[in-house]
Amino acid sequence: MAGLQYKKMSLEEIIILSQQNDFKALEELIKREQKNVFASFVYLSRNGENVSDLTQEALLRVAKNIQNLKNPKLFKSWLNQIVTHLFYDEMRKQNRHPDIISLDIEIEDKPQIKIELPDKKCKPNEKCLSIELEQVIKTAIRALPDQFRIAIVLREFQGLSYEEIAQATNSTIGTVKSRIARARGKLQEDLKAYI
């Protein structure tokens, strides 16, 4: 019965209760945000290897630090700062320890993270084309330079404003607009053959 009560609450109400050590509210908050956080890391990460670990770490930081959030209305921006900082930390770690591959061994394809959204109205051939296009779009987004990729993911997938993206990435609004415009232009060029 209490679980239904939390599901009907607004995000802001859930955040306030979470800040007051209401663990059921915190659990509801984590449930609501986990898919968005996971999706952000899927699109930010080039290889998709640490997506689950990064998602878990981001949600853990939310749980540990929710009391530090002064304005519950700024939760999305605060959460995306956590995601962005974790992503940058992961990039720095990878740059310190680059992958080393022997030229003597054969490499099997690494399993890719696959996100499938069932569409009951699609015919099999349409579904096949849709999955192929989704993969092409993911590949194009992952090929963008890091700053462009972060800006476009925060804007298009998280729905953040230019101001929120600027705050999350420690850059100016003009820089954010420029990065998003250049990312869109590059994606449009890369996807021209498909769309």
N, C-alpha and C positions, 0 to 999 in steps of 0.2 A: 504493500500500500504506500509506504513512504517513498519507494523508488519512483512510482508514478508521479508523486508530488514534485520531485526534483526534475523530472522530464518536462513538466509543464512550465517550469520557471524560465525566466529570461537568462541570458548569459551573464548579465550584470548581477542579478540576484544570486546566481550560483557562485560567482566570484566572491561576492561579499560574504556569503556563508562559509566558503572555503577559507577565507582569511580569518574567520572566527573559529577555526579548527573543527569545522563540521566535515568529517571524513567522507560521509555519503555524498555531500555536495562536491567535494574534491574529486571523488570517484566519477561523478557525473560529468564534471568539467573535463577530466582526462578522456573519458569515453567520447565526448563531443569533439574534442580537438585532435585525437590521435590520427584519424584518417587524413586530415589536412596537413599535419606535420609530416606524416609518412609520404604523402604525395609531393610535398615540397622537396624532401630529400631525394625522392626518386628522380625528379627533374633536375635537381642541382648536381647530383652525383654523376660522374661520367661512367663509372663502371658498375654502380649499383651494389657493390659488395657490402658496405657498412650501413646501408639504409636502415635496417632494423635496429642496429646498435645506436645509431645517431638519433633515431626516433625515440627510443627508450631513454636515452640520456637527456634529450630535450624535455620530455614529459616529467622525468625525475626532477630536473631543475625547476620546472613549473611548480611541482608539488612542494619542493623544499623552500622556494622563494616567493610563494604567492603572497605572503604577508608583506613583502617589500614593495608590492605594487601599490602606489599611492592613489591612483585614479583607475577604478575598474573599467571605465569607458575606453581606456588606452590599452586594454588587455591584448588585442590582436597585434598591435604595434610592438608591445613588450614581448609577446611570444615570438614574433618574427625576428626580433633582435636576438633572442636566444638561438633560434634556428640558424640565423646568419652567422653568429659568432661560432657556433659549433661547426658549421660548414667550413669557415675560414680556418679554424683550428685543425680540422681534419686535412685540409689542403696543405697546411704547413707541415703536418706530420708526414704526409706522403712525399712532399718535396725533400724532407730530410732523409727519408728511407725509400729511395726509388726502387721499384720492382726490378729484380735482376732475373733474366731468363736465359738459360743455357741454350745455345744454338744447336746442341746435340740432341735435345729431347723433343719429341713430338708433343704438341700442346693440343689438348682436347678443348673444344669450345666450352667456355664458362657458361653456366646457366644464367640466363638473364631474368631480372625481376619482371614478371608479366602481370599487367593489370588488365583484367577483362571486365568490361561492363556489359552484362547480358542485355541484348536487345531482341525481344521476342518478335518484333515486327519484321526484322531483317530476314531475307532469304539467305541461304548458305553462301552464294557467291557475293552478295552484298556484305555479309559479315566478314568474309575473307578479305575483301577489299578494305573494309573499315579497319580491321586489325592490322593489315599491311600499312595503311596510311598512318595509323596511330604510331606504329613502330618507326616509320619514316620521320614523323614529327618529333618523336622523342630523340631520335638520332640527331636531327637538325638542331634541336635545342641544346643537347649535350655537347655539340660541336662548337657552340658559341663561346667566345672568350668569357672568362669567369664573371667579370663585372656586368656584361650584357646579360648573361644567363641568370644571374641573381636578380637583376632588375626586372626582367621579363617574367620570371616565375612569380616574384612577389606581386607584380601588377596583374598578370593575367590569371594566375591560379589561386592566389591568396586574396586578390581584390583590394590591395592596399592603395591608398592615394599616393600621389607623388611626394607629398610631405612626409608621409609615414615611411616610404621607401628611403627617402633622403636621410631621415633620422636613423633608420635601421642599418644603413650602409655608411653612415658618417660622411655623406657627400651633400652637395647642393642640389636644389630642385632642378636647376638648369642641367646639371650633369646627369641627373636621373632621367629627365626628359630626353636628353641626347642619347643616352645608352639605350633607352627603350625604343626610340625611333630607329637607331642603327640596328638593334636586334631584330625589330620587325622587318626592316628592309632586307637584312641578310636572310631571315627565314623565308620571306616572300620570294627572294631570288632562288634559294635552295629548294623550295617546294613548288616552283613554277611548273615543273614537269608533271606534278601529281595533282595540283589543284587548278 
